[in-house]
Each structure stands twice: as structure tokens, then as C-alpha cells.
Amino acid sequence: MSKIGEAERKAQYRVIDLLCGDRSGTMGGLGWRYLGDWQTREGNTNIEEDLLRPWLLSRGYALEIVTQAITLLKREARMEGTKLYEANQSFYEMLRYGVAVAPGPGEAPVTVRFIDWADPAANDMGIAEEVAIKGKDAKAWNKRPDLVLYVNGIALGTVELKKSTVGVGEGIRQTLDNQRPEFIRNFFTTVQITFAGNDSEGLRYAPILTPQPYWLAWKEKSVITARLDRDVTQMMAPDRFLELIHDFTLFDGGIKKIARVNQYFAVKAAQERVRAHEGGIIWQTQGSGKSLIMVMLARWIREAQPDARILIVTDRKELDRQISEDVFGGTGDKVRRARSGTDLMAALADPTDRVVCSLVHKFGKREETEMAEMISDIQSAKIGAPVGDFYVFIDEAHRTQSGKLARAMRQVLPEAMFIGFTGTPLLKSDKETSLETFGPYIGKPYRFDEAVEDGVVLDLRYEARDIDQRISAPGKIDAWFEAKTKGLTPIAKATLKQRWGTLQRVLSSRDRLEQIANDIIMDMEMKPRLNAGMGNAMLVAGSIPEACKFFEIFRKSGSVLADKCAIVTSYKRAAPEITGEETGMGETEKQYVHRVYTDLLGETSEEDYEEESLRLFKKEPGRMKLLIVVSRLLTGFDAPTATYIFIDKQMRDHGLFQAICRVNRLDGDDKDFGYIVDYKDLFRNIESAVDDYTSEAFDAFDKEDVEGLITDRAEQADEDLRIARDAWLGLMDSVEQPKSDDEIFAYYSSPQGIENDPDAEEKARRRQALYKIAGRYARAYANIAAEPEGSSFNDLELGEHRREVERAIGIRDAVRLHSGDAVDMKLYEPAMRHLIDNYIRADDSQIISHLDDISLIDLVESKGADAVNDLPAASKRKRENVAEAIENNVRKLIIEETPVNPRFYEKMSELLTDLVRQRREDALEYAEYLERIAALVRDVKTGHGNDYPTSVKSAGQKALFDNLDRDEAASLAVDRAVRETAPFGWRDHAMKERKVRRCLEQVLDDPETVERIFEILKYQSEY
């Protein structure tokens, strides 16, 4: 048997000294005592009865009770006909909650607890080294963990240590080997945390059966600079060690989990707020385990406060499943899943339901309707008052709808404490809906760049693609449009142009969608992870009809995606969806969507189809390679297999960041990055979102920020309503008395036709003003009606406003119909879709960026003030993305240039041609911008754009060349000397740093130069 290397043994002794003080066997150091070297000791096991029995007796349990309890515990630790995960889980529950033992027939059972969780110092904390365990084959498979951490004789932790020149990964693999059935798997039924470490990298920790890539590092400030010593001190202090096991360990869907450091400190900060009964918002970036923070915090609150009840409101099925399947542990408390607002109120009134979970589906255009229905149910429910001390968790706290729900819940739970959870920072637009509802941030936000640095999520890489479009037959477009709109008023024609003459309509042409589909099919064959069937992709379409078009294109493509793609949207087939759609003029978009879904699903329900599609996507990526989505699955959907996201939808801020983070989950060694492929020129938005999510600009929101938000907004809303009402009344003053229907129609409309009315143009202008001012008045009133408690208007005044607004909207709608300005859009929908699909052609896509070798974090961090100043003026502005800007400009043009203005676009072909032309020109500018950014980033990362000799290649060599007066020979000499001499892990190690300095002194003469170059080398990761 090989002898342990001296360096490894030295580290092992130092860890023992840190924990135990010395090897005397008395309590010392951090609070442990040394049990001895058990290499040759017989009968080593994971439950040392000779240690457990006296401790239990010292707790006052009778001898016969102790004997029975130990028998039950050892039986639970055996692994007979069960898997390690299940055995470890059942043992954990007995360890955490104790075991009931009946002293005798008919006597009340006594609960025996094997660990004093409340007082760590009351436990017998012991460390044994070189614990030799007999394996399945005693002759061939004996194993010997370096250290075993025993608490009252129960093995709760193992430690594998390596010398500083051997990577910590070897210790991890050794620990995983030990858990195999050929070795000492049975020993790990009691083990709760496994550690591996060395002096160079410190400790890594994980629960049992955790694959190597998912082992965690602890990150906490300390005055101790030696990594191993620091981590041991922070993680193995008895109170921290037992707390991690008791409060921060979960069994979730077949995987045992221990809190990451960000989750631990988020829960700890929230515990302080709970004690003070002060709400707030927990910001943990996408993919960092926010839902597990909810579960851990809920369990702690429930156990710490007997009358506490938890209400968790989420729109995520995954979290709802975690809660409903009782991952909290074996307390016996069931989870009540509320199905509606009324059901939720009934649950709140029933104190037997300690944890209530309400799943709110909030997707797409149905979000506001569904949320409004739930809030109405809550407010109108005629059920008993809620019972208990409530703690309300609301997921995705930045959403406007979450804020509305929270305010509704406050009316029925005025004493409740509210905690919001978000994976995104609170932008300025969120302050009023989030901070005033929940309170300031809880703990330190955990940002995207921190999560990438910690290896919690992957970094992202970006590629922009453009598809050029052109008008194929302007004359046919004009002839078709005029033929189909004969008889419409100029304003009605303008309305139709406004609806269909937008960039989004141009970009939705079937020819363009087919080119995108061809791109994705090619990527499926060419990208290694996609081609290998290990990874898959998501396609974000701009609308449900576009998603259906994509789906049909793929299904008819004859490619690998023909039977390996699925469409997941908020659409649900129902008769009302197509009621009133039949015009006899062709298929409307709603009829088209209904047909696609019916052809796809047949008698299968949308829920069953979606469930099976997502299962294949997550578990069998080779069989489900692409999900086509619109709004669904862009938040809260965790699929490690998802590697590429193709975006063909305008997005920004929260929605955009959450969407791109669908592809940043860890998933094995062959997934290094998540990849974004952008067809909508979103780089400026992505850049801005990543900047927001990695900066500290939003960290300063505190209680002072919350104060005044409601008052300021209410005052502004009151002023807006006064101005809108005055504008409306001023508009109506010009109508002759008694301002009945006849006078109103005479003032605004041309009953005999515009050809016979000399005032037709003036009346058209009046109608435009009427439509705009009536709408503004209605919006201003709605803003106050949603939160009347903050307004200065009393109920009587608000009632007068409501009646006047109803009159204004009635007049607007009647005038629109009377004048002929109203357009039945369904009647013209098939014709306009035919025009778009048949007369706008698309070319093959072109890659207009070369950023796929640069991470998004690098892009953001590389652009300081100097880099921004170096950009063209147009690129310096934080403007809307190109496509959205064009669309907005065209809409504004159509609205302002009314049909009576001769400068207005007379021909539909001119409008579409202009849209496509601007799109092409801006795409060229956009490509130039992206190339400029890429060049800047590469310069920053590889040498600031200077010219270098051919021999000076790497970033480190270039740094030396720049700082050694561009002396090629000296630079290469230093580079060679350091590469040959510098030992592994030399930074922050006095002896090793001295060795590097000495090698520099042999090449460089000047001591000051030696010191300067040494400091530079410390920041060059290649040495």
C-alpha cells in the first residue's frame, strides 16, 4: 500500500490542528476532538455505537430507550435492496427529526434525537483520520477516507486531501469512487457532506452522488489568506457544519442538494428580516437556484415559528411541483395547492394547511386577464378570515402583475410579511411596482457575472444574422391593395396600412421565416453539440401565428427537425377562439392557428402534448431538438440541454435577459457556453441588459427609495387626469348645443360622403383629435381607478370622471363607425397576408457579427469611456434597437401624416419599399457597429491594438513586451524563465513567490523592474 506523500500528510495534520487544536483527544480548535488514526482499527463503521450510546445516555434517555433507538438508526443506515440516494434520504429524515421509541406496551412513545441541532456545542464532535473501511471484497477493495467527521459517533462528513501540486479534482474522483457499489458505498448512507481539497485550490463540497462538475466552492470574506485553512475554518466550524446539514440540505427529484454560498447568505439575510418582520426582495440571477432559496426559507420559517404559515405564489410549474411533492422533509405537513382565487381564500382560512402554493399561469396576452380574474376572486370571496401568521413569497417580483397581486393580498392579509423573488435587477421602471410593494433588497444581490465566475451558470456568446428582403412586384402590390380596399375612406385605408405596414409584418413574411428555418436546420447538422444529440435549441418567434408557420415549415422540411420539434405557446383550442372569424374571404390568422393546432394535436390535450415535449427536450435531447416558443418557457424553464436560442422577436430588459439565460445552465464538459443567435438586431438591448445585470447601479435601493414613490406617482396621475379631462371638455365645447348625436355627427362626420362635403378634410382632422384625446382621457382615469387610495379625488369626483370617460369612449366609437373610419380588420386579413407572403422575398442569411469567440461579460467590461468615445456617434446613443426604432417611426408617420396631407404615402408599395430599404441600410450600419465593438474587445484582451513581433503571440507575452520597453529578447527570456520555473499555485504562497522572483532576477538586472514585472505576472492567468 502506497505511503501518503509528505505534503499531503502535512496538510492533513494542519486541518486536524485547525479543527481539534491538537491530537490529545480533548475538545479544542474550532470545537472538535481528535479520535485517532483508524487505519489499523478494526470494525470502523459509519455509526460508532461506543460514541453514540454514552452521548444519548448523557441526554437523559433510559438505557432501554437508547438501545432501541440505536437499533432503529443502524437499521436505517443499512442499504438492503435500495439505492444510496433513497437510503441516505430516509436516514437524513430520522437524523433530523429523531425517532419515536415506545418504552413498553401501552406507554407513550419517546422521541429520541441523535443530534442537538439547536446547541452545536452540546454535541460530541469528533475527527478520525485514515478511516479504513471494508468494502464489498475485503481483500481487494478496502478504502480509507483521509478524514471522517463524526457527530455523536455518526459519520456526517468525509474529507479527501491532496498535496498542493495535485488538482482537487483527483480528490473529488476518489470520493466518487468510494461511493460506487464495488467500493464502500454502504458507508455513505449516513454521510451528509463530502469535501475534497488542497492548499492551492481550497475546499470543494457536495452531497453524495454529485458529479464532479457540480461540486461547489465556498466564497466568504476572511482575514485568513491560505485557501484551505480559510475554507476549513468557515465550513467545518460545528455551528456552520450542522446548520448546512439541518437548514440547507434538500432532496429534490432524485438529486440531493446543499446550498451554494449565494443561496446560504440569501437565506441568512432573509432570516434576519423575518425576525424583524420586514419584507424585501431577494435578487439572485437566473439559474442560481432561486426556487431552492424559497424552499429552504419556507422550511426554516415554519419550523422556527409554530403559528407561521407560508403562501407561495408562482407562475412556474417546476417550483409548484417541488413544493407540492413535499421536498421540505418528513414533517408530515401537506402542501395545499390553490386552484383559483376562491380556493386560495379557503386555504388561507384553514389553519391545517401550513404551506399553501398558488400556481398562477401568466403567459402572453392572457396574463392580465387571468391575473385580474384571480384578484377579483380574492377580493370578492365570502369565506372566513385567514388564520395564522402569514409569510407571502411572490416569484418574479419585478412583474407588474406580481405587484398587483401583492397589493390585493395585502387587503386580505394586512399583517403578512411579503418577500419578492427576482432573477433580475430592479430597473427604474420597476421601482414603483416592486420596492413599494415588497421593500428594499434582502442581502447582497447575486449578479450574472458573479454566477459565471463561480461556475454556477455558463457565460453566453452572441451571433447576429441578417436576412435581406426586397419587394418583388410593386405594381402588383398596389393593384392588389386598391382592389381589396375599394370603398374605404382615406382614414380607413390609413388604419389598414398602419396595421399591416409595419416592420413586424414585413419580417413575418413566409419567405423570410423559411430562410431562418433553413439556418436552424443547417446548425442542427453543423454545430457539434446539436449534431451529437447532447444539446438542443429554442426558437423564439414574434407571435403565435409566426410560431405556427415555423412549425409547419420544419414539419414539411424533410430534415432532422421534421419530427423532432415542438411548439409550446399559450394558445388553447376553444370555440370562442374562432367564433366570429368566418368572413368568407379566406382564412384569418386565428383560424390558421386553430387549424395548425388541431392538425397537430387531434384529440390530445395541449397539456399532455406540452408535458411530453418538455420531458423529451430535457431528458432525451436527441429526440426533441427544437422548441418553438413565443412567451412561454422564457422564464423559470430550466433545461440544461438547451444550448442555442434563436431569437426572432423584439425583446428588451427583463424579458430579454431571462430569455437568453435559458441556455446558460451547466450540462457536462461538452457545453462550454450558451449561444444566442439574433435575427432582430438585439445586440444593443442584450448589451444593456447584461450591463444592468452585472453592475452595482441598482444596489443602492433602500427604504428611502421606497418612501415617496406612491405619493409622487399619485400626484402625477391626478394631474394627468385633470389635463386629459380639460382637453376633452375643450374639444367638445366646439360642438353645437345640445350636443346630441345629430350635432356630434354633423361636427365630426360627412353623412353625405366626403366627396360632397367641402369640410371633409377639416372633419378628418377633428376626428383624429377626437380619437386621440378620448383615448388619453380613458387611460388617465384607468391609472387612478387601479389605485384610488392614493388619489386626491374623492369617490363622488371619481364617479363623475367614470361617467364622462364612458361618454367619451362611446362618442369616439360611434363617430368612428358613422364616418366609415372603422375597419373590420378580419375582412382584410387574408388579403393583406397574401400580399406580405407573396411579394416580399428574402435572401439567405448572412452573419453580420463575429462576436461568437467573445463572451458577453467581456463585451460589457471591455468598453470603458475611451472605448465608447471611439465609437461612431450613432453607436454611442443608448437608443432603441434598430428594428423597433424603424417600426415606431413608420407608425408615427402614418398617424401624423393623415390622408388629407399630400405628403402622406399614397401607395402601399412605397411604404413597404421604404421599410425594407431602411431595414437594409440600418442592418449595414448595425454590422459595422458590431465589427467595431468586436475589434475593440479583441484589442483590449490581446494587447490594445499595438503591433507586435511575430514571436510575441500570447496576451502574457504582449504584456511583457509592452512593459519591457518593447524589448523582444528580454520579453521572451522572462516568458521562458517563468514558464519553466513557476510552481503550481505560486500566487499568494510566500515560498513559491520567492522562487518566481529569483528566476526574474536571473534575467533582469534592475530590482525595480523585477518587482514591477512580478506584479504584472500575478495578473496574467497563463503563467
Disulfide bonds with the S-S distance in Angstrom:
none
